[in-house]
């Protein structure tokens, strides 16, 4: 499954909507996706969204679409 992760780049500042960024990660579950991002980044995760096939197709139309890969065997 592909998840879209909305996050703030750092936990040192209060979250602001203007600073929200996103990445895409492939994982077997939302729990593993969240723990992978939390363990390997300093991001403040706001929300994880499992993408349906149609939503994934839409997101892939963006030329900047890229699945982020982490060094985690569970992801």
Secondary structure, 3 states (H helix, E strand, C coil): CEEEEEEECCCCCCCCHHHCEEEEEECCCHHHHHHHHHHHCCCEEEEEEECCHHHHHHHCCCCCCCECCCCCCCC
